């Protein structure tokens, strides 16, 4: 990264690191204002620095296997995942190449190229082919820049998806609960996948990071994260790192409030007291207007 992210470590908290960001935010570059674009940003990511986003679902609405109550892309319409007319691979490739060429010619500063966007990227039916194509574009236009993905893990039962994910440098998967009830309440899966199935699937991947949203008011999950179920899930998955973050954008549903840093630090300390793992607490920036 370019060093502009401010990292500060609380020495009293062991392996818990607080990540703060001080740069100005330009909301027009973020996915909720770029839903019809295949490539958006770069945005300023609390995890990845200047991140050039790849959105495989250029649409006015969210295409996802979850309907997370805090999602920045808005609610997922029920049955949409079964009826959505996916953009063709040719359209996606054309827009990817055009955008990469544009950013390369303009010397756009980026730290990561990231699969994220308006839904679950691995749900795109030609995801493996697109990963290979993006690798070629990266080597052509942004040599040595790392590739990342944010995913909910619902599609990693497919071997071709697993093999594609393993080609990426940074693999970040969400886990927002420690029990089935809270998982259904927060993640609201659009299929019949269970909390236990998600944990089992994530456990098949190596070198991943787990990202957990912390909700402390209204609809909350702090109690579920601070219990043995969440710890046992982390022990089974064996992630390289855990990220705890509060909501930093307009959520899909009302009643969602950002968590205080003190609550996330408390949770981080609980995790590190039960297992040997690094935890990053991502401090929220100013509220969006």
Backbone as CSV, one residue per row, in Angstrom:
resi,resn,N_x,N_y,N_z,CA_x,CA_y,CA_z,C_x,C_y,C_z
1,UNK,0.828,-1.196,0.000,0.000,0.000,0.000,0.863,1.247,0.000
2,UNK,0.213,2.419,-0.170,1.002,3.619,-0.334,1.345,4.295,0.984
3,UNK,0.994,3.703,2.109,1.403,4.218,3.399,0.467,5.257,3.981
4,UNK,-0.604,5.610,3.286,-1.501,6.643,3.790,-2.516,6.109,4.787
5,UNK,-2.679,4.792,4.837,-3.522,4.216,5.873,-2.801,4.336,7.207
6,UNK,-3.527,4.731,8.209,-2.937,4.918,9.522,-3.217,3.688,10.380
7,UNK,-2.179,2.972,10.756,-2.311,1.818,11.622,-1.813,2.202,13.005
8,UNK,-2.577,1.899,14.010,-2.131,2.170,15.362,-2.410,0.943,16.222
9,UNK,-1.423,0.479,16.933,-1.563,-0.734,17.729,-1.681,-0.376,19.205
10,UNK,-2.722,-0.877,19.832,-2.908,-0.694,21.265,-2.087,-1.769,21.966
11,UNK,-0.997,-1.396,22.612,-0.070,-2.354,23.209,-0.723,-3.166,24.323
12,UNK,-1.801,-2.631,24.893,-2.461,-3.337,25.995,-3.398,-4.428,25.496
13,UNK,-3.601,-4.475,24.183,-4.575,-5.414,23.632,-3.928,-6.585,22.909
14,UNK,-2.639,-6.787,23.104,-1.987,-7.943,22.502,-1.984,-7.882,21.001
15,UNK,-2.662,-8.825,20.354,-2.666,-8.917,18.899,-3.799,-8.137,18.249
16,UNK,-4.548,-7.368,19.000,-5.640,-6.584,18.432,-5.106,-5.243,17.946
17,UNK,-5.261,-4.979,16.663,-4.779,-3.750,16.044,-5.970,-2.900,15.604
18,UNK,-5.929,-1.621,15.926,-6.970,-0.692,15.483,-6.511,-0.030,14.192
19,UNK,-7.335,-0.128,13.151,-7.011,0.469,11.857,-7.870,1.704,11.665
20,UNK,-7.208,2.843,11.517,-7.897,4.109,11.288,-7.541,4.642,9.914
21,UNK,-8.450,5.418,9.345,-8.233,5.996,8.032,-8.535,7.486,8.111
22,UNK,-7.641,8.298,7.605,-7.771,9.737,7.764,-8.050,10.481,6.458
23,UNK,-7.988,9.776,5.327,-8.151,10.468,4.054,-9.602,10.828,3.780
24,UNK,-9.790,11.812,2.900,-11.129,12.240,2.513,-11.800,11.157,1.668
25,UNK,-13.112,10.978,1.865,-13.867,9.959,1.148,-14.708,10.609,0.046
26,UNK,-14.687,10.012,-1.150,-15.510,10.490,-2.245,-16.576,9.433,-2.535
27,UNK,-17.772,9.662,-1.980,-18.824,8.650,-2.015,-19.268,8.294,-3.425
28,UNK,-19.080,9.209,-4.382,-19.546,8.933,-5.740,-18.807,7.773,-6.382
29,UNK,-17.648,7.389,-5.847,-16.892,6.277,-6.409,-17.320,4.917,-5.868
30,UNK,-18.169,4.910,-4.843,-18.508,3.660,-4.170,-19.640,2.938,-4.896
31,UNK,-19.794,1.662,-4.584,-20.668,0.798,-5.368,-22.113,1.268,-5.383
32,UNK,-22.613,1.863,-4.287,-24.019,2.254,-4.293,-24.299,3.376,-5.282
33,UNK,-23.266,4.054,-5.758,-23.417,5.051,-6.814,-22.880,4.560,-8.157
34,UNK,-22.442,3.324,-8.206,-21.812,2.778,-9.422,-22.371,1.403,-9.781
35,UNK,-23.628,1.146,-9.458,-24.165,-0.202,-9.622,-24.196,-0.681,-11.069
36,UNK,-24.256,0.242,-12.012,-24.342,-0.153,-13.414,-22.973,-0.254,-14.092
37,UNK,-21.915,-0.098,-13.302,-20.564,-0.189,-13.843,-19.953,-1.548,-13.544
38,UNK,-19.147,-2.051,-14.458,-18.405,-3.291,-14.219,-17.158,-2.993,-13.397
39,UNK,-16.512,-1.863,-13.676,-15.346,-1.436,-12.902,-15.668,-0.100,-12.241
40,UNK,-15.427,0.003,-10.952,-15.735,1.238,-10.227,-14.578,1.593,-9.291
41,UNK,-14.566,2.846,-8.859,-13.499,3.309,-7.990,-12.356,3.914,-8.803
42,UNK,-11.135,3.885,-8.210,-10.785,3.247,-6.947,-11.499,3.879,-5.753
43,UNK,-11.816,3.029,-4.784,-12.358,3.496,-3.525,-11.270,3.385,-2.467
44,UNK,-11.500,4.019,-1.337,-10.542,3.928,-0.248,-11.038,2.880,0.740
45,UNK,-10.435,1.712,0.677,-10.826,0.579,1.504,-10.064,0.583,2.819
46,UNK,-10.759,0.293,3.908,-10.094,0.218,5.205,-9.141,-0.971,5.265
47,UNK,-9.350,-1.957,4.440,-8.487,-3.147,4.440,-7.396,-3.093,3.373
48,UNK,-7.733,-2.543,2.205,-6.886,-2.719,1.031,-6.303,-1.432,0.469
49,UNK,-6.570,-0.311,1.093,-6.069,0.941,0.537,-6.875,1.359,-0.681
50,UNK,-6.215,1.804,-1.746,-6.909,2.227,-2.962,-7.270,0.986,-3.777
51,UNK,-8.564,0.687,-3.782,-9.050,-0.567,-4.354,-9.897,-0.297,-5.596
52,UNK,-9.486,-0.877,-6.725,-10.255,-0.792,-7.964,-11.236,-1.961,-7.984
53,UNK,-12.526,-1.646,-7.922,-13.539,-2.684,-7.764,-14.020,-3.279,-9.061
54,UNK,-14.306,-4.587,-9.031,-14.898,-5.299,-10.162,-16.284,-5.775,-9.751
55,UNK,-17.291,-5.342,-10.516,-18.684,-5.666,-10.249,-19.221,-6.509,-11.400
56,UNK,-19.494,-7.768,-11.152,-19.957,-8.677,-12.198,-21.465,-8.623,-12.407
57,UNK,-22.152,-7.744,-11.667,-23.612,-7.620,-11.778,-23.997,-6.161,-12.009
58,UNK,-23.690,-5.609,-13.189,-24.056,-4.220,-13.481,-25.576,-4.087,-13.600
59,UNK,-26.204,-3.763,-12.505,-27.660,-3.753,-12.412,-28.090,-2.733,-11.372
60,UNK,-29.341,-2.328,-11.430,-29.870,-1.378,-10.446,-30.115,-2.016,-9.092
61,UNK,-30.124,-3.341,-9.028,-30.412,-3.996,-7.755,-29.353,-5.050,-7.430
62,UNK,-29.345,-5.450,-6.178,-28.340,-6.360,-5.641,-28.614,-7.802,-6.085
63,UNK,-27.588,-8.485,-6.571,-27.710,-9.880,-7.001,-26.848,-10.712,-6.054
64,UNK,-27.470,-11.350,-5.096,-26.675,-12.011,-4.065,-27.397,-13.216,-3.496
65,UNK,-26.632,-14.148,-2.956,-27.194,-15.317,-2.295,-27.523,-15.023,-0.834
66,UNK,-27.133,-13.847,-0.355,-27.513,-13.349,0.974,-28.341,-12.082,0.806
67,UNK,-29.029,-11.716,1.866,-29.740,-10.440,1.946,-29.362,-9.793,3.278
68,UNK,-28.082,-9.498,3.445,-27.577,-8.988,4.721,-28.257,-7.676,5.090
69,UNK,-28.628,-7.554,6.341,-29.393,-6.391,6.777,-28.573,-5.108,6.739
70,UNK,-27.247,-5.215,6.678,-26.400,-4.030,6.699,-25.756,-3.729,5.345
71,UNK,-26.152,-4.419,4.289,-25.461,-4.327,2.998,-25.526,-2.916,2.419
72,UNK,-24.415,-2.467,1.842,-24.364,-1.143,1.226,-24.986,-1.125,-0.167
73,UNK,-25.321,-2.301,-0.709,-25.951,-2.362,-2.028,-27.470,-2.381,-1.951
74,UNK,-28.008,-2.330,-0.739,-29.452,-2.364,-0.571,-29.974,-3.779,-0.427
75,UNK,-31.289,-3.911,-0.252,-31.883,-5.242,-0.090,-31.741,-6.100,-1.346
76,UNK,-31.696,-7.416,-1.144,-31.725,-8.363,-2.253,-33.161,-8.790,-2.484
77,UNK,-33.671,-8.569,-3.680,-35.035,-8.960,-3.981,-35.148,-10.479,-3.998
78,UNK,-36.164,-10.985,-3.322,-36.355,-12.427,-3.259,-36.559,-13.011,-4.656
79,UNK,-35.930,-14.159,-4.878,-35.995,-14.903,-6.148,-35.227,-14.228,-7.279
80,UNK,-34.617,-13.066,-6.997,-33.851,-12.393,-8.039,-32.708,-13.268,-8.548
81,UNK,-32.062,-13.985,-7.627,-30.919,-14.797,-8.028,-31.311,-15.908,-8.993
82,UNK,-32.600,-16.249,-9.027,-33.048,-17.309,-9.930,-33.552,-16.772,-11.270
83,UNK,-33.816,-15.465,-11.340,-34.417,-14.903,-12.549,-33.549,-13.854,-13.235
84,UNK,-32.452,-13.461,-12.597,-31.620,-12.388,-13.135,-30.991,-12.805,-14.461
85,UNK,-31.020,-11.891,-15.421,-30.414,-12.120,-16.727,-28.961,-11.635,-16.668
86,UNK,-28.038,-12.556,-16.463,-26.640,-12.194,-16.274,-26.074,-11.487,-17.500
87,UNK,-25.213,-10.500,-17.242,-24.488,-9.858,-18.337,-23.602,-10.903,-19.002
88,UNK,-23.494,-10.826,-20.302,-22.698,-11.811,-21.033,-21.222,-11.672,-20.673
89,UNK,-20.486,-12.750,-20.840,-19.063,-12.718,-20.566,-18.364,-11.740,-21.520
90,UNK,-18.865,-11.616,-22.745,-18.274,-10.691,-23.709,-18.425,-9.251,-23.237
91,UNK,-19.607,-8.909,-22.712,-19.838,-7.553,-22.201,-18.922,-7.264,-21.021
92,UNK,-18.830,-8.215,-20.100,-17.983,-8.039,-18.925,-16.526,-7.862,-19.352
93,UNK,-16.061,-8.708,-20.259,-14.668,-8.627,-20.709,-14.385,-7.302,-21.405
94,UNK,-15.303,-6.854,-22.265,-15.104,-5.597,-22.984,-14.969,-4.431,-22.009
95,UNK,-15.840,-4.373,-21.022,-15.803,-3.261,-20.073,-14.583,-3.351,-19.163
96,UNK,-14.182,-4.561,-18.806,-12.972,-4.729,-18.011,-11.753,-4.202,-18.764
97,UNK,-11.599,-4.623,-20.014,-10.423,-4.202,-20.777,-10.425,-2.694,-20.998
98,UNK,-11.571,-2.133,-21.341,-11.662,-0.696,-21.564,-11.288,0.072,-20.296
99,UNK,-11.797,-0.353,-19.156,-11.532,0.346,-17.894,-10.085,0.196,-17.452
100,UNK,-9.551,-1.000,-17.565,-8.156,-1.205,-17.177,-7.216,-0.362,-18.045
101,UNK,-7.500,-0.326,-19.346,-6.680,0.483,-20.248,-6.772,1.959,-19.859
102,UNK,-7.987,2.418,-19.558,-8.196,3.816,-19.152,-7.396,4.158,-17.902
103,UNK,-7.502,3.322,-16.873,-6.806,3.608,-15.617,-5.297,3.493,-15.777
104,UNK,-4.848,2.610,-16.644,-3.423,2.474,-16.889,-2.871,3.713,-17.592
105,UNK,-3.591,4.179,-18.621,-3.150,5.358,-19.352,-3.150,6.597,-18.464
106,UNK,-4.108,6.663,-17.542,-4.202,7.812,-16.643,-3.360,7.652,-15.384
107,UNK,-2.646,6.538,-15.308,-1.778,6.257,-14.163,-2.542,6.374,-12.843
108,UNK,-3.723,5.819,-12.830,-4.543,5.829,-11.623,-3.836,5.049,-10.520
109,UNK,-3.623,5.652,-9.367,-2.964,4.915,-8.277,-3.904,3.889,-7.655
110,UNK,-3.489,2.646,-7.640,-4.275,1.596,-6.996,-3.339,0.699,-6.184
111,UNK,-3.900,0.099,-5.146,-3.165,-0.865,-4.329,-3.646,-2.291,-4.600
112,UNK,-4.951,-2.441,-4.854,-5.546,-3.759,-5.097,-6.564,-3.669,-6.215
113,UNK,-6.778,-4.782,-6.888,-7.898,-4.981,-7.808,-8.807,-5.994,-7.133
114,UNK,-10.077,-5.620,-6.922,-10.910,-6.379,-5.992,-12.238,-6.810,-6.590
115,UNK,-12.523,-8.112,-6.523,-13.849,-8.633,-6.857,-14.778,-8.369,-5.668
116,UNK,-15.776,-7.536,-5.892,-16.743,-7.225,-4.829,-18.034,-6.802,-5.524
117,UNK,-18.407,-5.543,-5.392,-19.489,-5.007,-6.198,-20.884,-5.283,-5.717
118,UNK,-21.797,-5.382,-6.681,-23.235,-5.378,-6.455,-23.782,-6.797,-6.261
119,UNK,-23.169,-7.560,-5.369,-23.613,-8.920,-5.129,-22.453,-9.866,-4.860
120,UNK,-22.747,-11.153,-4.795,-21.733,-12.178,-4.509,-20.978,-12.523,-5.797
121,UNK,-19.711,-12.131,-5.924,-18.991,-12.292,-7.203,-18.910,-13.727,-7.691
122,UNK,-18.782,-14.699,-6.787,-18.638,-16.088,-7.214,-19.942,-16.671,-7.753
123,UNK,-21.054,-15.937,-7.598,-22.333,-16.401,-8.142,-22.410,-16.201,-9.663
124,UNK,-21.564,-15.342,-10.203,-21.556,-15.134,-11.646,-21.203,-16.462,-12.329
125,UNK,-21.997,-16.905,-13.315,-21.826,-18.267,-13.862,-20.494,-18.513,-14.556
126,UNK,-19.821,-17.433,-15.007,-18.535,-17.589,-15.675,-17.409,-17.018,-14.821
127,UNK,-17.561,-17.108,-13.518,-16.576,-16.533,-12.603,-15.165,-17.071,-12.861
128,UNK,-14.953,-18.370,-13.013,-13.582,-18.862,-13.259,-12.951,-18.266,-14.508
129,UNK,-13.726,-18.144,-15.587,-13.188,-17.571,-16.819,-12.833,-16.093,-16.622
130,UNK,-13.665,-15.375,-15.875,-13.407,-13.952,-15.635,-12.165,-13.773,-14.774
131,UNK,-11.965,-14.631,-13.795,-10.758,-14.546,-12.970,-9.520,-14.685,-13.847
132,UNK,-9.522,-15.661,-14.734,-8.373,-15.854,-15.622,-8.151,-14.632,-16.513
133,UNK,-9.250,-14.056,-16.996,-9.147,-12.876,-17.859,-8.594,-11.679,-17.086
134,UNK,-9.058,-11.487,-15.849,-8.570,-10.380,-15.034,-7.088,-10.566,-14.706
135,UNK,-6.667,-11.791,-14.494,-5.241,-12.053,-14.276,-4.415,-11.614,-15.488
136,UNK,-4.917,-11.883,-16.686,-4.227,-11.461,-17.905,-4.186,-9.927,-17.999
137,UNK,-5.325,-9.281,-17.702,-5.367,-7.819,-17.749,-4.451,-7.206,-16.695
138,UNK,-4.435,-7.804,-15.521,-3.550,-7.305,-14.473,-2.099,-7.334,-14.925
139,UNK,-1.693,-8.465,-15.498,-0.307,-8.607,-15.952,0.021,-7.618,-17.070
140,UNK,-0.975,-7.269,-17.862,-0.776,-6.359,-18.988,-0.752,-4.895,-18.555
141,UNK,-1.698,-4.516,-17.684,-1.868,-3.099,-17.358,-1.344,-2.702,-15.970
142,UNK,-1.412,-3.605,-15.015,-0.980,-3.301,-13.649,-0.119,-4.443,-13.107
143,UNK,1.055,-4.653,-13.687,1.889,-5.788,-13.281,2.150,-5.790,-11.777
144,UNK,1.999,-6.975,-11.203,2.309,-7.246,-9.796,1.297,-6.658,-8.812
145,UNK,0.257,-5.968,-9.284,-0.761,-5.510,-8.339,-1.566,-6.730,-7.874
146,UNK,-1.804,-6.868,-6.569,-2.509,-8.045,-6.060,-4.001,-7.995,-6.344
147,UNK,-4.581,-9.174,-6.446,-6.019,-9.328,-6.645,-6.663,-9.796,-5.350
148,UNK,-7.863,-9.255,-5.060,-8.576,-9.599,-3.828,-10.020,-9.955,-4.147
149,UNK,-10.679,-10.576,-3.162,-12.102,-10.866,-3.290,-12.760,-10.748,-1.926
150,UNK,-13.974,-10.196,-1.930,-14.867,-10.232,-0.770,-16.008,-11.176,-1.125
151,UNK,-16.235,-12.189,-0.310,-17.208,-13.223,-0.645,-17.943,-13.698,0.607
152,UNK,-19.135,-14.259,0.401,-19.888,-14.826,1.529,-19.716,-16.333,1.640
153,UNK,-19.004,-16.946,0.715,-18.671,-18.359,0.824,-19.737,-19.331,0.380
154,UNK,-20.863,-18.848,-0.120,-21.955,-19.769,-0.465,-21.653,-20.639,-1.678
155,UNK,-20.748,-20.219,-2.552,-20.501,-20.952,-3.794,-19.225,-21.785,-3.754
156,UNK,-18.552,-21.839,-2.610,-17.275,-22.544,-2.591,-17.442,-24.053,-2.371
157,UNK,-18.650,-24.532,-2.576,-18.837,-25.982,-2.659,-18.455,-26.478,-4.057
158,UNK,-18.294,-25.538,-4.994,-17.933,-25.894,-6.367,-16.418,-25.864,-6.527
159,UNK,-15.857,-26.942,-7.025,-14.406,-27.060,-7.135,-13.808,-25.995,-8.055
160,UNK,-14.510,-25.667,-9.146,-13.972,-24.669,-10.071,-13.916,-23.282,-9.432
161,UNK,-14.851,-23.004,-8.523,-14.828,-21.731,-7.803,-13.667,-21.709,-6.811
162,UNK,-13.472,-22.810,-6.112,-12.354,-22.912,-5.165,-11.028,-22.692,-5.882
163,UNK,-10.852,-23.350,-7.022,-9.596,-23.222,-7.765,-9.372,-21.788,-8.235
164,UNK,-10.442,-21.094,-8.603,-10.311,-19.705,-9.039,-9.956,-18.795,-7.877
165,UNK,-10.591,-19.003,-6.741,-10.316,-18.186,-5.558,-8.871,-18.354,-5.118
166,UNK,-8.351,-19.560,-5.239,-6.968,-19.818,-4.822,-5.949,-19.073,-5.676
167,UNK,-6.358,-18.562,-6.835,-5.459,-17.792,-7.688,-5.335,-16.334,-7.226
168,UNK,-6.198,-15.919,-6.299,-6.223,-14.534,-5.849,-5.331,-14.359,-4.623
169,UNK,-4.825,-13.157,-4.444,-3.850,-12.896,-3.387,-4.490,-12.673,-2.023
170,UNK,-5.616,-11.989,-2.000,-6.290,-11.654,-0.741,-7.718,-12.173,-0.802
171,UNK,-8.056,-13.084,0.106,-9.369,-13.731,0.071,-10.064,-13.491,1.405
172,UNK,-11.086,-12.655,1.382,-11.760,-12.211,2.603,-13.207,-12.693,2.571
173,UNK,-13.573,-13.470,3.585,-14.916,-14.062,3.650,-15.649,-13.572,4.893
174,UNK,-16.934,-13.333,4.714,-17.739,-12.832,5.821,-18.219,-13.975,6.714
175,UNK,-18.295,-13.679,8.018,-18.908,-14.575,8.994,-19.422,-13.681,10.113
176,UNK,-20.721,-13.445,10.116,-21.298,-12.428,10.993,-22.075,-12.999,12.164
177,UNK,-21.823,-14.254,12.496,-22.569,-14.878,13.585,-21.800,-16.064,14.141
178,UNK,-22.254,-16.534,15.286,-21.683,-17.716,15.895,-22.713,-18.798,16.120
179,UNK,-23.914,-18.608,15.574,-24.985,-19.597,15.737,-25.977,-19.456,14.588
180,UNK,-26.790,-20.484,14.416,-27.709,-20.551,13.287,-28.758,-19.442,13.318
181,UNK,-29.338,-19.195,14.484,-30.404,-18.188,14.588,-29.901,-16.807,14.175
182,UNK,-28.763,-16.402,14.692,-28.228,-15.081,14.366,-27.781,-15.015,12.915
183,UNK,-27.232,-16.108,12.405,-26.850,-16.180,10.996,-28.053,-15.897,10.097
184,UNK,-29.194,-16.515,10.384,-30.398,-16.299,9.596,-30.912,-14.869,9.752
185,UNK,-30.772,-14.309,10.938,-31.257,-12.963,11.219,-30.425,-11.893,10.523
186,UNK,-29.102,-12.068,10.506,-28.201,-11.053,9.961,-27.939,-11.250,8.477
187,UNK,-27.588,-12.471,8.074,-27.186,-12.736,6.683,-28.366,-13.024,5.766
188,UNK,-29.460,-13.538,6.315,-30.692,-13.765,5.566,-30.432,-14.461,4.218
189,UNK,-29.899,-15.701,4.249,-29.574,-16.399,2.997,-30.804,-16.625,2.127
190,UNK,-30.616,-16.490,0.816,-31.701,-16.688,-0.140,-31.859,-18.144,-0.562
191,UNK,-30.990,-19.006,-0.040,-31.126,-20.432,-0.287,-31.189,-21.128,1.068
192,UNK,-31.044,-22.402,1.089,-31.189,-23.140,2.343,-29.861,-23.383,3.050
193,UNK,-28.829,-22.659,2.693,-27.530,-22.871,3.315,-27.601,-22.532,4.802
194,UNK,-26.918,-23.321,5.604,-26.931,-23.134,7.051,-25.607,-22.560,7.533
195,UNK,-25.600,-22.094,8.758,-24.384,-21.586,9.384,-23.305,-22.670,9.396
196,UNK,-23.686,-23.876,9.763,-22.723,-24.976,9.827,-22.135,-25.290,8.461
197,UNK,-22.957,-25.227,7.403,-22.457,-25.489,6.051,-21.460,-24.433,5.614
198,UNK,-21.748,-23.161,5.932,-20.816,-22.085,5.584,-19.473,-22.303,6.277
199,UNK,-19.505,-22.632,7.556,-18.270,-22.873,8.311,-17.503,-24.038,7.700
200,UNK,-18.199,-25.117,7.367,-17.537,-26.283,6.767,-16.876,-25.920,5.437
201,UNK,-17.554,-25.107,4.637,-17.000,-24.727,3.338,-15.765,-23.844,3.506
202,UNK,-15.847,-22.898,4.419,-14.706,-22.014,4.657,-13.506,-22.793,5.197
203,UNK,-13.798,-23.844,5.939,-12.712,-24.656,6.505,-11.920,-25.393,5.426
204,UNK,-12.478,-25.491,4.220,-11.773,-26.154,3.120,-10.767,-25.244,2.423
205,UNK,-10.797,-23.956,2.774,-9.889,-22.995,2.161,-8.745,-22.684,3.110
206,UNK,-7.589,-22.390,2.579,-6.416,-22.080,3.390,-5.965,-20.648,3.121
207,UNK,-5.429,-20.010,4.149,-4.859,-18.683,3.988,-5.868,-17.574,3.798
208,UNK,-7.124,-17.792,4.226,-8.159,-16.776,4.053,-8.228,-15.874,5.285
209,UNK,-8.977,-14.792,5.150,-9.262,-13.905,6.271,-10.770,-13.873,6.492
210,UNK,-11.164,-13.762,7.741,-12.579,-13.686,8.095,-12.918,-12.256,8.480
211,UNK,-14.016,-11.758,7.919,-14.482,-10.406,8.187,-15.861,-10.474,8.848
212,UNK,-15.996,-9.857,10.003,-17.248,-9.919,10.757,-17.755,-8.516,11.066
213,UNK,-18.942,-8.195,10.569,-19.592,-6.941,10.927,-20.096,-7.052,12.360
214,UNK,-19.917,-5.988,13.131,-20.345,-5.981,14.525,-21.500,-5.001,14.674
215,UNK,-22.667,-5.513,15.037,-23.878,-4.710,15.212,-24.267,-4.744,16.683
216,UNK,-24.367,-3.562,17.277,-24.561,-3.497,18.735,-25.888,-2.892,19.149
217,UNK,-26.654,-2.348,18.218,-27.933,-1.741,18.594,-28.957,-2.057,17.521
218,UNK,-30.241,-1.922,17.869,-31.279,-2.338,16.949,-31.181,-3.845,16.772
219,UNK,-31.024,-4.301,15.535,-30.726,-5.715,15.278,-29.242,-5.916,15.560
220,UNK,-28.930,-6.840,16.446,-27.544,-6.954,16.891,-27.020,-8.380,16.792
221,UNK,-25.691,-8.484,16.752,-25.057,-9.802,16.712,-23.862,-9.893,17.653
222,UNK,-23.598,-8.864,18.430,-22.422,-8.852,19.299,-22.417,-10.046,20.244
223,UNK,-23.581,-10.363,20.818,-23.656,-11.492,21.740,-23.326,-12.811,21.057
224,UNK,-23.755,-12.955,19.795,-23.481,-14.187,19.055,-21.999,-14.319,18.724
225,UNK,-21.354,-13.188,18.431,-19.928,-13.227,18.121,-19.091,-13.478,19.367
226,UNK,-19.609,-13.057,20.495,-18.850,-13.221,21.733,-19.339,-14.471,22.474
227,UNK,-19.265,-15.589,21.788,-19.626,-16.850,22.433,-18.773,-17.977,21.855
228,UNK,-18.924,-19.140,22.436,-18.055,-20.253,22.051,-18.328,-20.735,20.631
229,UNK,-19.565,-20.519,20.127,-19.879,-20.962,18.773,-19.033,-20.260,17.727
230,UNK,-18.853,-18.957,17.887,-18.030,-18.186,16.962,-16.569,-18.597,17.081
231,UNK,-16.095,-18.762,18.296,-14.704,-19.178,18.512,-14.462,-20.556,17.913
232,UNK,-15.387,-21.490,18.130,-15.226,-22.832,17.570,-15.225,-22.794,16.048
233,UNK,-16.047,-21.900,15.473,-16.059,-21.765,14.021,-14.710,-21.261,13.519
234,UNK,-14.152,-20.262,14.195,-12.844,-19.735,13.797,-11.764,-20.806,13.932
235,UNK,-11.822,-21.597,14.992,-10.825,-22.654,15.180,-10.916,-23.698,14.071
236,UNK,-12.128,-23.952,13.615,-12.305,-24.931,12.539,-11.821,-24.370,11.203
237,UNK,-12.102,-23.091,10.949,-11.714,-22.461,9.685,-10.209,-22.195,9.621
238,UNK,-9.624,-21.842,10.761,-8.200,-21.491,10.854,-7.819,-20.360,9.896
239,UNK,-8.499,-19.216,9.997,-8.142,-18.098,9.108,-6.800,-17.496,9.473
240,UNK,-6.237,-16.792,8.517,-4.964,-16.111,8.755,-5.150,-14.903,9.664
241,UNK,-6.346,-14.300,9.614,-6.601,-13.060,10.338,-8.105,-12.865,10.456
242,UNK,-8.530,-12.095,11.469,-9.942,-11.750,11.644,-10.076,-10.234,11.610
243,UNK,-11.058,-9.741,10.847,-11.374,-8.318,10.803,-12.716,-8.075,11.485
244,UNK,-12.750,-7.168,12.420,-13.990,-6.728,13.051,-14.254,-5.302,12.606
245,UNK,-15.449,-5.043,12.115,-15.706,-3.692,11.620,-17.128,-3.254,11.934
246,UNK,-17.286,-1.956,12.070,-18.622,-1.390,12.230,-19.068,-0.814,10.894
247,UNK,-20.353,-0.612,10.746,-20.921,-0.162,9.480,-20.401,1.233,9.154
248,UNK,-19.957,1.397,7.915,-19.317,2.639,7.496,-19.969,3.203,6.238
249,UNK,-21.261,2.867,6.035,-21.963,3.285,4.834,-23.458,3.161,5.101
250,UNK,-24.306,3.697,4.237,-25.755,3.576,4.443,-26.197,2.113,4.334
251,UNK,-26.780,1.518,5.383,-27.166,0.101,5.330,-28.477,-0.132,4.597
252,UNK,-28.724,-1.390,4.263,-29.922,-1.753,3.504,-31.201,-1.561,4.322
253,UNK,-31.131,-1.814,5.607,-32.331,-1.773,6.449,-32.143,-0.796,7.601
254,UNK,-33.256,-0.235,8.045,-33.212,0.702,9.155,-32.911,-0.028,10.462
255,UNK,-32.506,0.751,11.442,-32.258,0.171,12.761,-30.871,-0.380,12.942
256,UNK,-29.986,-0.155,11.942,-28.616,-0.622,12.038,-27.736,0.544,12.478
257,UNK,-26.975,0.333,13.531,-26.106,1.377,14.044,-24.675,0.874,14.117
258,UNK,-23.729,1.780,13.963,-22.322,1.390,14.017,-21.909,1.043,15.438
259,UNK,-20.974,0.125,15.549,-20.482,-0.310,16.856,-19.374,0.619,17.324
260,UNK,-19.295,0.813,18.615,-18.207,1.596,19.181,-16.906,0.810,19.103
261,UNK,-15.816,1.548,18.968,-14.507,0.908,18.924,-14.260,0.113,20.204
262,UNK,-14.715,0.625,21.340,-14.495,-0.066,22.617,-15.151,-1.440,22.625
263,UNK,-16.333,-1.558,22.003,-17.023,-2.848,21.946,-16.268,-3.818,21.039
264,UNK,-15.753,-3.314,19.929,-15.015,-4.179,19.014,-13.675,-4.598,19.620
265,UNK,-13.046,-3.695,20.343,-11.805,-4.050,21.035,-12.057,-5.128,22.084
266,UNK,-13.159,-5.000,22.785,-13.525,-6.000,23.788,-13.720,-7.360,23.133
267,UNK,-14.410,-7.364,21.987,-14.622,-8.611,21.247,-13.292,-9.156,20.725
268,UNK,-12.446,-8.269,20.195,-11.147,-8.702,19.693,-10.295,-9.319,20.771
269,UNK,-10.336,-8.736,21.955,-9.570,-9.280,23.069,-10.107,-10.646,23.486
270,UNK,-11.426,-10.790,23.424,-12.042,-12.086,23.733,-11.546,-13.151,22.741
271,UNK,-11.484,-12.788,21.454,-11.034,-13.752,20.444,-9.581,-14.155,20.686
272,UNK,-8.714,-13.175,20.886,-7.292,-13.480,21.043,-6.985,-14.175,22.364
273,UNK,-7.888,-14.050,23.339,-7.683,-14.769,24.601,-8.060,-16.239,24.481
274,UNK,-8.797,-16.572,23.408,-9.245,-17.949,23.208,-8.504,-18.684,22.092
275,UNK,-7.749,-17.943,21.275,-6.997,-18.589,20.211,-5.871,-17.670,19.751
276,UNK,-4.871,-18.265,19.160,-3.696,-17.528,18.711,-3.938,-17.023,17.296
277,UNK,-4.434,-15.782,17.204,-4.765,-15.220,15.898,-4.700,-13.705,15.977
278,UNK,-4.342,-13.071,14.865,-4.322,-11.613,14.799,-5.724,-11.091,14.488
279,UNK,-6.108,-10.014,15.157,-7.413,-9.399,14.946,-7.210,-7.916,14.626
280,UNK,-7.872,-7.455,13.570,-7.868,-6.038,13.244,-9.259,-5.451,13.483
281,UNK,-9.305,-4.357,14.199,-10.532,-3.608,14.413,-10.520,-2.431,13.456
282,UNK,-11.505,-2.368,12.562,-11.556,-1.328,11.539,-12.446,-0.195,12.049
283,UNK,-11.828,0.895,12.392,-12.559,2.038,12.942,-13.416,2.693,11.860
284,UNK,-14.651,3.012,12.187,-15.551,3.661,11.221,-15.111,5.096,10.986
285,UNK,-15.377,5.570,9.769,-15.118,6.955,9.444,-16.375,7.770,9.712
286,UNK,-16.398,9.018,9.287,-17.580,9.853,9.525,-18.784,9.278,8.783
287,UNK,-19.968,9.560,9.306,-21.192,9.037,8.714,-21.391,9.629,7.317
288,UNK,-21.969,8.827,6.430,-22.271,9.301,5.086,-23.470,10.230,5.127
289,UNK,-23.486,11.195,4.245,-24.625,12.111,4.141,-25.623,11.614,3.110
